[in-house]
Amino acid sequence: MTMASDPQADSGAMSEAAFTAISQLARSEAGLVLPPGKATMVQSRLRKRLHHVGLKDLEAYARFVCSEEGVSERRYMISALTTNVSHFFREAHHFKILRDLVFPELIDRARAGGRVRIWSAGCSSGQEPYSIAMALLSAAPDMAQRDVLILGSDIDPNMIQFAEEATYSDQQVAGIEKDVRSNYMTPATQGGFTVTPQVRKIVRFRELNLLGPWPMRGQFDIIFCRNVVIYFDQQTQAGLWPRFHGALVPSGWFFIGHSERISDASVHLYQSVGQTAYRAVPAGL
């Protein structure tokens, strides 16, 4: 895409042409919707990438990232543009459903030699999959020795690295109940707390773009995808709901964010079992 020079570029502001190019690329690469009102935010976040790629202004950055030479930079651009906000045990009603309705059956299956698979899609810095793991181990500590795996995936490579390091600040762990924190976290040498090996043993992380292929083998008993699809346009959202259904075992559990809604075309695939909590309707029913 060719962009003419713009007087705004000299003042450090992003031109309309550059913003259009960036927003179109973000949409095609990751389904992100960036309306014109987000221009200042885009400009601020991408300016931090300039020195990494050795470019002097955002006009040059837009040309670069839209070119074949800039393909590898696109994942970092998407990382800069996405909002990574997460908390331990966020939306407590979902964890109550896990404890009361979901875990008992899965624990029995695991103890009988079966497999349990859980996916936290768009896991950001890892608090969600670690919260699920802590809740499961609190219900049944022996799950760390069973065929149990919790996958955390995110499009942002920086967030995946942070999650794998598993160390969080005092502020980030403030919402964890004291007994849970003492059981599953240890004080870190540089301050904050680190998730224990017992928890990390059953959690794995993978960089994954939800709009691309899902290479995971087998289906999941539980999928969390909360406060992720709200950043996508309606068409992209509509395409994801049946994909998640296909990734779930029959009657598998699906949790979405409090401000998200399954599209009308896919609502028949799910049975509501609580606030933004669903079970996958088995195929043919």
Summary of the structure (lengths in Angstrom):
residues: 285
radius of gyration: 20.8
end to end distance: 47.8
largest distance: 68.9
contacts: 867
relative contact order: 0.11
helix: 47%
strand: 18%
